[in-house]
Amino acid sequence: MKKYQLLFKTSAILSYLFFVFGLSQLTSIVQNYWQFSSQIGNFFWIQNILSLLFIGVMIVVLVKTGHGYLFRIPRKKWLWYSILTVLVVVLQISFNVQTAKHVQSTAEGWAVLIGYSGTNFAELGIYIALFFLVPLMEELIYRGLLQHAFFKHSRFGLDLLLPSILFALPHFSSLPSLLDIFVFATVGIIFAGLTRYTKSIYPSYAVHV
């Protein structure tokens, strides 16, 4: 829908900025007025609730701008796409095993999880975020909004490359090396390629989870 192109591009940029910079800040603001049973626990649970609202907004934007097909898989292709997804999962696991010890973000992520492992309320919130909400938000932002808002179906693969580089950058709390960026950008390209081929975010989300 051409009349929504500017809105779509703007939504893609704003969604990325909100995800990277705004979500944690808004969570902290809300936390000051809404208390759960623990300080650690309430931060993650408030963030999860805000994430669900954010996910809903992105889905509405994608559907209203003519990208509702990303949430469908043709019945005749379910089997092939399922097999393809399993093959990509195997490839992804092999790639992760080979690169995990060389990448900054992997060690940081486990350190955070271990640090909160004694707080059941917080731990459950972290698991929900890490294994369901964050992957879904990333798929909607990078493979949904950004991949289809800029350089769509580019012959040079720019629609795969741009979202993948942007996907890589927020995974580091300190200045990443070129290897760090390369590893996460490669993962992003795998996800983006799968989305482009299947015209659905479900396979890439399944691999991501």
Backbone as JSON Lines, residues from 0, in Angstrom:
{"i":0,"aa":"M","n":[0.83,-1.19,0.0],"ca":[0.0,0.0,0.0],"c":[0.88,1.26,0.0]}
{"i":1,"aa":"K","n":[0.93,1.93,-1.17],"ca":[1.86,3.03,-1.33],"c":[1.57,4.19,-0.38]}
{"i":2,"aa":"K","n":[0.3,4.42,-0.07],"ca":[-0.04,5.56,0.77],"c":[0.47,5.4,2.2]}
{"i":3,"aa":"Y","n":[0.84,4.17,2.57],"ca":[1.34,3.92,3.92],"c":[2.87,3.8,3.97]}
{"i":4,"aa":"Q","n":[3.55,4.02,2.84],"ca":[5.0,3.78,2.8],"c":[5.76,4.64,3.79]}
{"i":5,"aa":"L","n":[5.43,5.94,3.83],"ca":[6.13,6.83,4.76],"c":[5.85,6.43,6.2]}
{"i":6,"aa":"L","n":[4.6,6.11,6.51],"ca":[4.24,5.65,7.85],"c":[4.98,4.37,8.2]}
{"i":7,"aa":"F","n":[5.09,3.48,7.22],"ca":[5.76,2.2,7.45],"c":[7.24,2.4,7.74]}
{"i":8,"aa":"K","n":[7.91,3.22,6.95],"ca":[9.33,3.48,7.16],"c":[9.56,4.17,8.51]}
{"i":9,"aa":"T","n":[8.7,5.14,8.82],"ca":[8.81,5.85,10.09],"c":[8.59,4.9,11.26]}
{"i":10,"aa":"S","n":[7.61,4.03,11.14],"ca":[7.32,3.05,12.19],"c":[8.49,2.11,12.4]}
{"i":11,"aa":"A","n":[9.15,1.73,11.31],"ca":[10.31,0.83,11.4],"c":[11.44,1.49,12.19]}
{"i":12,"aa":"I","n":[11.72,2.75,11.87],"ca":[12.8,3.47,12.56],"c":[12.46,3.69,14.03]}
{"i":13,"aa":"L","n":[11.24,4.16,14.3],"ca":[10.84,4.43,15.68],"c":[10.79,3.15,16.51]}
{"i":14,"aa":"S","n":[10.36,2.05,15.91],"ca":[10.31,0.78,16.63],"c":[11.71,0.32,17.01]}
{"i":15,"aa":"Y","n":[12.65,0.48,16.09],"ca":[14.04,0.1,16.38],"c":[14.59,0.95,17.52]}
{"i":16,"aa":"L","n":[14.38,2.25,17.45],"ca":[14.9,3.15,18.49],"c":[14.25,2.87,19.84]}
{"i":17,"aa":"F","n":[12.95,2.6,19.83],"ca":[12.26,2.3,21.08],"c":[12.78,1.0,21.68]}
{"i":18,"aa":"F","n":[12.98,-0.01,20.85],"ca":[13.46,-1.3,21.33],"c":[14.86,-1.18,21.93]}
{"i":19,"aa":"V","n":[15.73,-0.45,21.26],"ca":[17.13,-0.35,21.69],"c":[17.29,0.62,22.86]}
{"i":20,"aa":"F","n":[16.61,1.75,22.82],"ca":[16.84,2.8,23.83],"c":[15.65,3.06,24.75]}
{"i":21,"aa":"G","n":[14.45,2.91,24.26],"ca":[13.29,3.37,25.0],"c":[12.64,2.38,25.94]}
{"i":22,"aa":"L","n":[12.69,1.09,25.59],"ca":[11.95,0.1,26.38],"c":[12.44,0.03,27.82]}
{"i":23,"aa":"S","n":[13.74,-0.05,28.01],"ca":[14.28,-0.14,29.38],"c":[14.04,1.15,30.15]}
{"i":24,"aa":"Q","n":[14.12,2.3,29.44],"ca":[13.88,3.58,30.1],"c":[12.43,3.71,30.54]}
{"i":25,"aa":"L","n":[11.51,3.32,29.67],"ca":[10.09,3.38,30.03],"c":[9.78,2.41,31.16]}
{"i":26,"aa":"T","n":[10.43,1.26,31.15],"ca":[10.25,0.29,32.24],"c":[10.66,0.89,33.58]}
{"i":27,"aa":"S","n":[11.79,1.59,33.59],"ca":[12.27,2.22,34.83],"c":[11.3,3.29,35.32]}
{"i":28,"aa":"I","n":[10.73,4.05,34.38],"ca":[9.76,5.09,34.76],"c":[8.52,4.47,35.37]}
{"i":29,"aa":"V","n":[7.99,3.43,34.71],"ca":[6.8,2.76,35.22],"c":[7.08,2.09,36.56]}
{"i":30,"aa":"Q","n":[8.28,1.57,36.72],"ca":[8.65,0.87,37.95],"c":[8.55,1.78,39.17]}
{"i":31,"aa":"N","n":[8.78,3.06,38.98],"ca":[8.71,3.99,40.09],"c":[7.29,4.14,40.66]}
{"i":32,"aa":"Y","n":[6.29,3.75,39.87],"ca":[4.89,3.92,40.29],"c":[4.15,2.61,40.48]}
{"i":33,"aa":"W","n":[4.79,1.49,40.13],"ca":[4.09,0.2,40.14],"c":[5.02,-0.85,40.74]}
{"i":34,"aa":"Q","n":[4.71,-1.31,41.95],"ca":[5.6,-2.22,42.65],"c":[5.05,-3.64,42.7]}
{"i":35,"aa":"F","n":[5.91,-4.59,42.36],"ca":[5.61,-6.01,42.55],"c":[6.3,-6.48,43.82]}
{"i":36,"aa":"S","n":[6.51,-7.78,43.94],"ca":[7.03,-8.33,45.19],"c":[8.52,-8.11,45.39]}
{"i":37,"aa":"S","n":[9.25,-7.8,44.34],"ca":[10.68,-7.55,44.5],"c":[11.13,-6.54,43.46]}
{"i":38,"aa":"Q","n":[12.18,-5.81,43.78],"ca":[12.69,-4.8,42.86],"c":[13.17,-5.43,41.56]}
{"i":39,"aa":"I","n":[13.92,-6.54,41.68],"ca":[14.42,-7.22,40.49],"c":[13.26,-7.78,39.69]}
{"i":40,"aa":"G","n":[12.37,-8.47,40.39],"ca":[11.24,-9.11,39.73],"c":[10.34,-8.12,39.03]}
{"i":41,"aa":"N","n":[10.05,-7.01,39.68],"ca":[9.08,-6.1,39.06],"c":[9.64,-5.45,37.8]}
{"i":42,"aa":"F","n":[10.95,-5.23,37.72],"ca":[11.53,-4.65,36.52],"c":[11.27,-5.54,35.31]}
{"i":43,"aa":"F","n":[11.56,-6.83,35.45],"ca":[11.4,-7.73,34.3],"c":[9.95,-7.96,33.95]}
{"i":44,"aa":"W","n":[9.09,-8.02,34.94],"ca":[7.68,-8.25,34.64],"c":[7.02,-7.03,34.03]}
{"i":45,"aa":"I","n":[7.38,-5.83,34.5],"ca":[6.87,-4.62,33.86],"c":[7.36,-4.54,32.42]}
{"i":46,"aa":"Q","n":[8.62,-4.85,32.22],"ca":[9.18,-4.83,30.86],"c":[8.47,-5.83,29.96]}
{"i":47,"aa":"N","n":[8.12,-6.99,30.5],"ca":[7.39,-7.99,29.71],"c":[6.01,-7.49,29.31]}
{"i":48,"aa":"I","n":[5.33,-6.82,30.23],"ca":[3.99,-6.28,29.91],"c":[4.1,-5.2,28.83]}
{"i":49,"aa":"L","n":[5.08,-4.31,28.97],"ca":[5.28,-3.28,27.95],"c":[5.68,-3.91,26.62]}
{"i":50,"aa":"S","n":[6.45,-4.98,26.67],"ca":[6.86,-5.67,25.45],"c":[5.66,-6.24,24.71]}
{"i":51,"aa":"L","n":[4.71,-6.8,25.46],"ca":[3.5,-7.34,24.84],"c":[2.71,-6.24,24.12]}
{"i":52,"aa":"L","n":[2.6,-5.08,24.76],"ca":[1.91,-3.95,24.13],"c":[2.65,-3.49,22.87]}
{"i":53,"aa":"F","n":[3.95,-3.45,22.95],"ca":[4.8,-3.05,21.82],"c":[4.64,-4.05,20.66]}
{"i":54,"aa":"I","n":[4.62,-5.33,20.98],"ca":[4.42,-6.38,19.98],"c":[3.08,-6.19,19.28]}
{"i":55,"aa":"G","n":[2.05,-5.91,20.06],"ca":[0.72,-5.69,19.48],"c":[0.71,-4.53,18.5]}
{"i":56,"aa":"V","n":[1.38,-3.44,18.86],"ca":[1.44,-2.27,17.98],"c":[2.15,-2.62,16.67]}
{"i":57,"aa":"M","n":[3.26,-3.33,16.76],"ca":[4.01,-3.69,15.54],"c":[3.21,-4.61,14.64]}
{"i":58,"aa":"I","n":[2.48,-5.55,15.21],"ca":[1.65,-6.44,14.41],"c":[0.57,-5.65,13.67]}
{"i":59,"aa":"V","n":[-0.05,-4.71,14.38],"ca":[-1.07,-3.86,13.75],"c":[-0.48,-3.06,12.59]}
{"i":60,"aa":"V","n":[0.71,-2.48,12.8],"ca":[1.36,-1.7,11.74],"c":[1.64,-2.57,10.52]}
{"i":61,"aa":"L","n":[2.18,-3.77,10.75],"ca":[2.49,-4.67,9.63],"c":[1.23,-5.07,8.86]}
{"i":62,"aa":"V","n":[0.19,-5.39,9.58],"ca":[-1.06,-5.81,8.92],"c":[-1.68,-4.64,8.16]}
{"i":63,"aa":"K","n":[-1.74,-3.47,8.79],"ca":[-2.39,-2.31,8.18],"c":[-1.62,-1.78,6.96]}
{"i":64,"aa":"T","n":[-0.33,-2.06,6.89],"ca":[0.48,-1.58,5.75],"c":[0.64,-2.65,4.68]}
{"i":65,"aa":"G","n":[-0.16,-3.7,4.76],"ca":[-0.17,-4.71,3.7],"c":[0.83,-5.82,3.85]}
{"i":66,"aa":"H","n":[1.33,-6.04,5.06],"ca":[2.31,-7.1,5.29],"c":[1.77,-8.22,6.18]}
{"i":67,"aa":"G","n":[0.45,-8.38,6.14],"ca":[-0.17,-9.43,6.93],"c":[0.22,-10.82,6.49]}
{"i":68,"aa":"Y","n":[0.72,-10.94,5.24],"ca":[1.15,-12.26,4.75],"c":[2.31,-12.84,5.56]}
{"i":69,"aa":"L","n":[3.02,-11.98,6.28],"ca":[4.12,-12.46,7.12],"c":[3.64,-13.35,8.26]}
{"i":70,"aa":"F","n":[2.35,-13.3,8.54],"ca":[1.78,-14.1,9.63],"c":[0.99,-15.29,9.1]}
{"i":71,"aa":"R","n":[1.25,-15.66,7.84],"ca":[0.58,-16.81,7.24],"c":[1.6,-17.7,6.55]}
{"i":72,"aa":"I","n":[1.31,-19.0,6.51],"ca":[2.08,-19.95,5.72],"c":[1.09,-20.76,4.89]}
{"i":73,"aa":"P","n":[1.25,-20.81,3.57],"ca":[0.34,-21.61,2.75],"c":[0.29,-23.07,3.21]}
{"i":74,"aa":"R","n":[-0.89,-23.63,3.24],"ca":[-1.07,-24.99,3.76],"c":[-0.18,-26.0,3.02]}
{"i":75,"aa":"K","n":[-0.01,-25.82,1.72],"ca":[0.77,-26.77,0.94],"c":[2.26,-26.7,1.23]}
{"i":76,"aa":"K","n":[2.68,-25.62,1.88],"ca":[4.11,-25.44,2.13],"c":[4.5,-25.69,3.58]}
{"i":77,"aa":"W","n":[3.57,-26.05,4.44],"ca":[3.87,-26.27,5.85],"c":[4.96,-27.32,6.03]}
{"i":78,"aa":"L","n":[4.84,-28.44,5.32],"ca":[5.79,-29.54,5.49],"c":[7.19,-29.12,5.06]}
{"i":79,"aa":"W","n":[7.29,-28.52,3.87],"ca":[8.6,-28.11,3.37],"c":[9.21,-27.04,4.27]}
{"i":80,"aa":"Y","n":[8.44,-26.07,4.68],"ca":[8.96,-25.02,5.55],"c":[9.36,-25.57,6.91]}
{"i":81,"aa":"S","n":[8.65,-26.57,7.4],"ca":[9.01,-27.2,8.68],"c":[10.35,-27.92,8.56]}
{"i":82,"aa":"I","n":[10.54,-28.65,7.46],"ca":[11.82,-29.34,7.23],"c":[12.94,-28.32,7.09]}
{"i":83,"aa":"L","n":[12.69,-27.27,6.32],"ca":[13.69,-26.22,6.13],"c":[14.06,-25.57,7.46]}
{"i":84,"aa":"T","n":[13.07,-25.32,8.29],"ca":[13.32,-24.71,9.6],"c":[14.21,-25.6,10.46]}
{"i":85,"aa":"V","n":[13.95,-26.9,10.45],"ca":[14.77,-27.84,11.22],"c":[16.21,-27.83,10.71]}
{"i":86,"aa":"L","n":[16.39,-27.8,9.4],"ca":[17.74,-27.76,8.81],"c":[18.47,-26.49,9.22]}
{"i":87,"aa":"V","n":[17.75,-25.38,9.22],"ca":[18.37,-24.11,9.62],"c":[18.7,-24.11,11.11]}
{"i":88,"aa":"V","n":[17.86,-24.75,11.92],"ca":[18.15,-24.89,13.36],"c":[19.45,-25.64,13.56]}
{"i":89,"aa":"V","n":[19.64,-26.74,12.82],"ca":[20.89,-27.51,12.92],"c":[22.08,-26.65,12.52]}
{"i":90,"aa":"L","n":[21.93,-25.91,11.43],"ca":[23.0,-25.01,10.99],"c":[23.28,-23.95,12.04]}
{"i":91,"aa":"Q","n":[22.23,-23.39,12.62],"ca":[22.37,-22.35,13.62],"c":[23.07,-22.86,14.87]}
{"i":92,"aa":"I","n":[22.7,-24.05,15.33],"ca":[23.34,-24.63,16.51],"c":[24.82,-24.87,16.26]}
{"i":93,"aa":"S","n":[25.14,-25.42,15.09],"ca":[26.54,-25.67,14.74],"c":[27.34,-24.37,14.71]}
{"i":94,"aa":"F","n":[26.75,-23.35,14.13],"ca":[27.41,-22.04,14.06],"c":[27.62,-21.47,15.45]}
{"i":95,"aa":"N","n":[26.6,-21.57,16.3],"ca":[26.71,-21.04,17.67],"c":[27.78,-21.76,18.48]}
{"i":96,"aa":"V","n":[27.85,-23.07,18.32],"ca":[28.85,-23.86,19.06],"c":[30.26,-23.43,18.67]}
{"i":97,"aa":"Q","n":[30.45,-23.16,17.39],"ca":[31.77,-22.79,16.9],"c":[32.17,-21.37,17.29]}
{"i":98,"aa":"T","n":[31.2,-20.5,17.49],"ca":[31.52,-19.08,17.71],"c":[31.26,-18.57,19.12]}
{"i":99,"aa":"A","n":[30.51,-19.32,19.93],"ca":[30.04,-18.81,21.23],"c":[31.17,-18.3,22.12]}
{"i":100,"aa":"K","n":[32.27,-19.04,22.21],"ca":[33.34,-18.65,23.14],"c":[34.14,-17.45,22.64]}
{"i":101,"aa":"H","n":[33.92,-17.07,21.4],"ca":[34.66,-15.93,20.84],"c":[33.84,-14.65,20.82]}
{"i":102,"aa":"V","n":[32.57,-14.76,21.26],"ca":[31.67,-13.61,21.14],"c":[31.38,-13.02,22.51]}
{"i":103,"aa":"Q","n":[31.5,-11.7,22.61],"ca":[31.33,-10.97,23.86],"c":[29.95,-11.17,24.47]}
{"i":104,"aa":"S","n":[28.91,-11.08,23.67],"ca":[27.54,-11.04,24.19],"c":[27.12,-12.34,24.85]}
{"i":105,"aa":"T","n":[27.63,-13.47,24.38],"ca":[27.22,-14.76,24.93],"c":[27.57,-14.87,26.41]}
{"i":106,"aa":"A","n":[28.8,-14.52,26.76],"ca":[29.23,-14.58,28.16],"c":[28.45,-13.6,29.01]}
{"i":107,"aa":"E","n":[28.17,-12.41,28.48],"ca":[27.42,-11.41,29.23],"c":[26.0,-11.89,29.53]}
{"i":108,"aa":"G","n":[25.38,-12.53,28.56],"ca":[24.01,-13.01,28.75],"c":[23.92,-14.06,29.83]}
{"i":109,"aa":"W","n":[24.84,-15.01,29.82],"ca":[24.84,-16.04,30.86],"c":[25.14,-15.46,32.23]}
{"i":110,"aa":"A","n":[26.0,-14.44,32.29],"ca":[26.32,-13.82,33.57],"c":[25.08,-13.16,34.18]}
{"i":111,"aa":"V","n":[24.27,-12.5,33.35],"ca":[23.03,-11.88,33.83],"c":[22.08,-12.94,34.35]}
{"i":112,"aa":"L","n":[21.9,-14.01,33.58],"ca":[20.96,-15.06,33.96],"c":[21.38,-15.74,35.25]}
{"i":113,"aa":"I","n":[22.66,-16.05,35.38],"ca":[23.16,-16.69,36.6],"c":[23.02,-15.75,37.79]}
{"i":114,"aa":"G","n":[23.24,-14.46,37.56],"ca":[23.14,-13.49,38.64],"c":[21.76,-13.41,39.26]}
{"i":115,"aa":"Y","n":[20.71,-13.68,38.47],"ca":[19.33,-13.6,38.95],"c":[18.71,-14.97,39.22]}
{"i":116,"aa":"S","n":[19.53,-16.03,39.12],"ca":[18.98,-17.38,39.2],"c":[18.41,-17.71,40.58]}
{"i":117,"aa":"G","n":[18.8,-16.96,41.61],"ca":[18.28,-17.23,42.94],"c":[16.98,-16.51,43.24]}
{"i":118,"aa":"T","n":[16.51,-15.69,42.31],"ca":[15.29,-14.93,42.5],"c":[14.21,-15.49,41.59]}
{"i":119,"aa":"N","n":[13.35,-16.35,42.12],"ca":[12.4,-17.09,41.28],"c":[11.5,-16.18,40.46]}
{"i":120,"aa":"F","n":[11.01,-15.13,41.11],"ca":[10.1,-14.21,40.42],"c":[10.79,-13.55,39.24]}
{"i":121,"aa":"A","n":[12.0,-13.08,39.46],"ca":[12.76,-12.44,38.39],"c":[13.17,-13.46,37.33]}
{"i":122,"aa":"E","n":[13.55,-14.65,37.77],"ca":[14.04,-15.67,36.84],"c":[12.96,-16.06,35.84]}
{"i":123,"aa":"L","n":[11.73,-16.24,36.31],"ca":[10.64,-16.59,35.4],"c":[10.42,-15.47,34.38]}
{"i":124,"aa":"G","n":[10.46,-14.23,34.85],"ca":[10.32,-13.1,33.93],"c":[11.42,-13.05,32.9]}
{"i":125,"aa":"I","n":[12.65,-13.38,33.31],"ca":[13.78,-13.39,32.38],"c":[13.59,-14.47,31.33]}
{"i":126,"aa":"Y","n":[13.17,-15.66,31.76],"ca":[12.97,-16.76,30.82],"c":[11.9,-16.41,29.78]}
{"i":127,"aa":"I","n":[10.8,-15.83,30.24],"ca":[9.73,-15.43,29.31],"c":[10.25,-14.41,28.3]}
{"i":128,"aa":"A","n":[11.05,-13.46,28.8],"ca":[11.61,-12.44,27.91],"c":[12.59,-13.04,26.92]}
{"i":129,"aa":"L","n":[13.56,-13.82,27.43],"ca":[14.64,-14.33,26.58],"c":[14.16,-15.33,25.54]}
{"i":130,"aa":"F","n":[13.23,-16.18,25.92],"ca":[12.85,-17.28,25.03],"c":[11.58,-17.02,24.23]}
{"i":131,"aa":"F","n":[10.84,-15.97,24.55],"ca":[9.6,-15.72,23.82],"c":[9.47,-14.28,23.34]}
{"i":132,"aa":"L","n":[9.52,-13.32,24.26],"ca":[9.19,-11.94,23.91],"c":[10.29,-11.24,23.14]}
{"i":133,"aa":"V","n":[11.53,-11.33,23.6],"ca":[12.62,-10.65,22.9],"c":[12.82,-11.2,21.49]}
{"i":134,"aa":"P","n":[12.86,-12.54,21.3],"ca":[12.95,-13.04,19.92],"c":[11.8,-12.56,19.03]}
{"i":135,"aa":"L","n":[10.58,-12.52,19.59],"ca":[9.44,-12.08,18.79],"c":[9.56,-10.6,18.43]}
{"i":136,"aa":"M","n":[9.97,-9.77,19.38],"ca":[10.17,-8.35,19.08],"c":[11.25,-8.16,18.02]}
{"i":137,"aa":"E","n":[12.33,-8.92,18.13],"ca":[13.41,-8.8,17.15],"c":[12.96,-9.23,15.77]}
{"i":138,"aa":"E","n":[12.19,-10.3,15.69],"ca":[11.69,-10.73,14.38],"c":[10.76,-9.68,13.77]}
{"i":139,"aa":"L","n":[9.88,-9.12,14.58],"ca":[8.96,-8.11,14.08],"c":[9.69,-6.85,13.63]}
{"i":140,"aa":"I","n":[10.71,-6.45,14.38],"ca":[11.45,-5.23,14.04],"c":[12.37,-5.46,12.85]}
{"i":141,"aa":"Y","n":[13.24,-6.47,12.94],"ca":[14.29,-6.64,11.94],"c":[13.8,-7.36,10.68]}
{"i":142,"aa":"R","n":[13.11,-8.48,10.85],"ca":[12.64,-9.25,9.69],"c":[11.27,-8.8,9.22]}
{"i":143,"aa":"G","n":[10.52,-8.1,10.07],"ca":[9.22,-7.59,9.67],"c":[9.31,-6.16,9.16]}
{"i":144,"aa":"L","n":[9.54,-5.23,10.05],"ca":[9.51,-3.81,9.7],"c":[10.7,-3.37,8.85]}
{"i":145,"aa":"L","n":[11.91,-3.51,9.38],"ca":[13.09,-2.97,8.68],"c":[13.36,-3.68,7.36]}
{"i":146,"aa":"Q","n":[13.24,-4.99,7.34],"ca":[13.54,-5.73,6.11],"c":[12.58,-5.38,4.97]}
{"i":147,"aa":"H","n":[11.36,-5.02,5.32],"ca":[10.37,-4.74,4.28],"c":[10.16,-3.24,4.05]}
{"i":148,"aa":"A","n":[10.69,-2.41,4.94],"ca":[10.55,-0.96,4.77],"c":[11.67,-0.37,3.92]}
{"i":149,"aa":"F","n":[12.85,-1.0,3.93],"ca":[14.0,-0.45,3.23],"c":[14.63,-1.51,2.32]}
{"i":150,"aa":"F","n":[14.89,-1.14,1.07],"ca":[15.57,-2.0,0.09],"c":[14.85,-3.34,-0.1]}
{"i":151,"aa":"K","n":[13.54,-3.34,-0.09],"ca":[12.78,-4.58,-0.19],"c":[13.13,-5.34,-1.47]}
{"i":152,"aa":"H","n":[13.49,-6.62,-1.32],"ca":[13.84,-7.5,-2.44],"c":[15.01,-6.94,-3.25]}
{"i":153,"aa":"S","n":[15.95,-6.31,-2.58],"ca":[17.12,-5.75,-3.26],"c":[17.93,-6.85,-3.95]}
{"i":154,"aa":"R","n":[18.36,-6.57,-5.19],"ca":[19.18,-7.54,-5.93],"c":[20.54,-7.74,-5.26]}
{"i":155,"aa":"F","n":[20.98,-6.76,-4.5],"ca":[22.28,-6.82,-3.85],"c":[22.19,-7.29,-2.4]}
{"i":156,"aa":"G","n":[20.98,-7.67,-1.98],"ca":[20.81,-8.2,-0.63],"c":[20.83,-7.15,0.46]}
{"i":157,"aa":"L","n":[20.61,-5.88,0.08],"ca":[20.64,-4.83,1.09],"c":[19.5,-4.97,2.09]}
{"i":158,"aa":"D","n":[18.39,-5.56,1.65],"ca":[17.27,-5.79,2.57],"c":[17.61,-6.85,3.61]}
{"i":159,"aa":"L","n":[18.63,-7.66,3.34],"ca":[19.1,-8.64,4.31],"c":[20.22,-8.05,5.17]}
{"i":160,"aa":"L","n":[21.08,-7.26,4.54],"ca":[22.28,-6.77,5.22],"c":[21.99,-5.68,6.24]}
{"i":161,"aa":"L","n":[21.19,-4.67,5.86],"ca":[20.91,-3.56,6.78],"c":[20.26,-4.01,8.08]}
{"i":162,"aa":"P","n":[19.16,-4.78,8.04],"ca":[18.56,-5.23,9.3],"c":[19.49,-6.12,10.11]}
{"i":163,"aa":"S","n":[20.36,-6.87,9.43],"ca":[21.24,-7.8,10.13],"c":[22.33,-7.06,10.9]}
{"i":164,"aa":"I","n":[22.85,-5.98,10.32],"ca":[23.84,-5.17,11.04],"c":[23.17,-4.47,12.22]}
{"i":165,"aa":"L","n":[21.98,-3.92,11.99],"ca":[21.25,-3.28,13.09],"c":[20.87,-4.3,14.16]}
{"i":166,"aa":"F","n":[20.61,-5.54,13.75],"ca":[20.31,-6.62,14.69],"c":[21.52,-6.92,15.57]}
{"i":167,"aa":"A","n":[22.72,-6.84,14.99],"ca":[23.93,-7.19,15.72],"c":[24.28,-6.17,16.8]}
{"i":168,"aa":"L","n":[24.12,-4.9,16.5],"ca":[24.65,-3.84,17.37],"c":[24.1,-3.82,18.79]}
{"i":169,"aa":"P","n":[22.8,-4.01,19.04],"ca":[22.3,-3.91,20.42],"c":[22.68,-5.09,21.32]}
{"i":170,"aa":"H","n":[23.36,-6.1,20.77],"ca":[23.67,-7.28,21.57],"c":[24.91,-7.11,22.44]}
{"i":171,"aa":"F","n":[25.5,-5.92,22.44],"ca":[26.74,-5.72,23.18],"c":[26.62,-4.54,24.14]}
{"i":172,"aa":"S","n":[27.14,-4.73,25.35],"ca":[27.09,-3.66,26.34],"c":[28.33,-2.78,26.29]}
{"i":173,"aa":"S","n":[29.37,-3.26,25.62],"ca":[30.58,-2.46,25.43],"c":[30.95,-2.51,23.95]}
{"i":174,"aa":"L","n":[31.98,-1.77,23.58],"ca":[32.36,-1.66,22.17],"c":[32.68,-3.04,21.59]}
{"i":175,"aa":"P","n":[31.92,-3.48,20.59],"ca":[32.15,-4.82,20.03],"c":[33.33,-4.84,19.07]}
{"i":176,"aa":"S","n":[33.91,-6.01,18.9],"ca":[34.94,-6.19,17.89],"c":[34.27,-6.46,16.55]}
{"i":177,"aa":"L","n":[35.06,-6.44,15.48],"ca":[34.51,-6.76,14.17],"c":[34.02,-8.2,14.12]}
{"i":178,"aa":"L","n":[34.69,-9.09,14.87],"ca":[34.26,-10.49,14.93],"c":[32.89,-10.6,15.59]}
{"i":179,"aa":"D","n":[32.68,-9.86,16.67],"ca":[31.38,-9.85,17.35],"c":[30.27,-9.44,16.38]}
{"i":180,"aa":"I","n":[30.51,-8.34,15.67],"ca":[29.5,-7.84,14.73],"c":[29.28,-8.83,13.6]}
{"i":181,"aa":"F","n":[30.38,-9.4,13.09],"ca":[30.27,-10.36,11.99],"c":[29.44,-11.57,12.38]}
{"i":182,"aa":"V","n":[29.67,-12.1,13.58],"ca":[28.95,-13.29,14.03],"c":[27.46,-13.01,14.13]}
{"i":183,"aa":"F","n":[27.09,-11.92,14.8],"ca":[25.67,-11.63,14.98],"c":[25.01,-11.18,13.68]}
{"i":184,"aa":"A","n":[25.75,-10.47,12.84],"ca":[25.2,-10.08,11.54],"c":[24.96,-11.3,10.66]}
{"i":185,"aa":"T","n":[25.85,-12.29,10.75],"ca":[25.67,-13.53,10.0],"c":[24.41,-14.25,10.45]}
{"i":186,"aa":"V","n":[24.2,-14.31,11.76],"ca":[22.97,-14.9,12.29],"c":[21.76,-14.14,11.75]}
{"i":187,"aa":"G","n":[21.84,-12.82,11.76],"ca":[20.75,-12.0,11.25],"c":[20.47,-12.26,9.78]}
{"i":188,"aa":"I","n":[21.52,-12.45,8.98],"ca":[21.35,-12.73,7.56],"c":[20.67,-14.08,7.35]}
{"i":189,"aa":"I","n":[21.01,-15.06,8.18],"ca":[20.34,-16.37,8.1],"c":[18.85,-16.21,8.36]}
{"i":190,"aa":"F","n":[18.51,-15.48,9.43],"ca":[17.1,-15.25,9.75],"c":[16.4,-14.48,8.62]}
{"i":191,"aa":"A","n":[17.07,-13.44,8.13],"ca":[16.47,-12.6,7.08],"c":[16.27,-13.38,5.79]}
{"i":192,"aa":"G","n":[17.26,-14.21,5.44],"ca":[17.13,-15.02,4.24],"c":[15.98,-16.0,4.34]}
{"i":193,"aa":"L","n":[15.8,-16.57,5.52],"ca":[14.7,-17.5,5.74],"c":[13.36,-16.78,5.61]}
{"i":194,"aa":"T","n":[13.29,-15.57,6.15],"ca":[12.05,-14.79,6.05],"c":[11.76,-14.4,4.61]}
{"i":195,"aa":"R","n":[12.79,-14.0,3.89],"ca":[12.58,-13.61,2.49],"c":[12.1,-14.81,1.66]}
{"i":196,"aa":"Y","n":[12.68,-15.97,1.9],"ca":[12.31,-17.15,1.12],"c":[10.89,-17.63,1.43]}
{"i":197,"aa":"T","n":[10.56,-17.67,2.72],"ca":[9.26,-18.22,3.12],"c":[8.15,-17.17,3.13]}
{"i":198,"aa":"K","n":[8.53,-15.88,3.09],"ca":[7.56,-14.77,3.19],"c":[6.72,-14.88,4.47]}
{"i":199,"aa":"S","n":[7.38,-15.32,5.53],"ca":[6.72,-15.46,6.84],"c":[7.76,-15.3,7.93]}
{"i":200,"aa":"I","n":[7.35,-14.74,9.07],"ca":[8.3,-14.61,10.18],"c":[8.28,-15.84,11.08]}
{"i":201,"aa":"Y","n":[7.34,-16.75,10.87],"ca":[7.25,-17.92,11.75],"c":[8.49,-18.81,11.71]}
{"i":202,"aa":"P","n":[9.02,-19.17,10.53],"ca":[10.22,-20.01,10.52],"c":[11.42,-19.37,11.21]}
{"i":203,"aa":"S","n":[11.67,-18.08,10.93],"ca":[12.82,-17.42,11.57],"c":[12.6,-17.28,13.07]}
{"i":204,"aa":"Y","n":[11.36,-17.05,13.49],"ca":[11.07,-16.98,14.92],"c":[11.31,-18.34,15.58]}
{"i":205,"aa":"A","n":[10.92,-19.41,14.92],"ca":[11.14,-20.76,15.46],"c":[12.63,-21.04,15.63]}
{"i":206,"aa":"V","n":[13.43,-20.64,14.65],"ca":[14.88,-20.83,14.74],"c":[15.45,-19.96,15.84]}
{"i":207,"aa":"H","n":[14.98,-18.73,15.92],"ca":[15.46,-17.76,16.9],"c":[15.22,-18.25,18.33]}
{"i":208,"aa":"V","n":[14.03,-18.79,18.56],"ca":[13.69,-19.28,19.9],"c":[14.55,-20.47,20.26]}
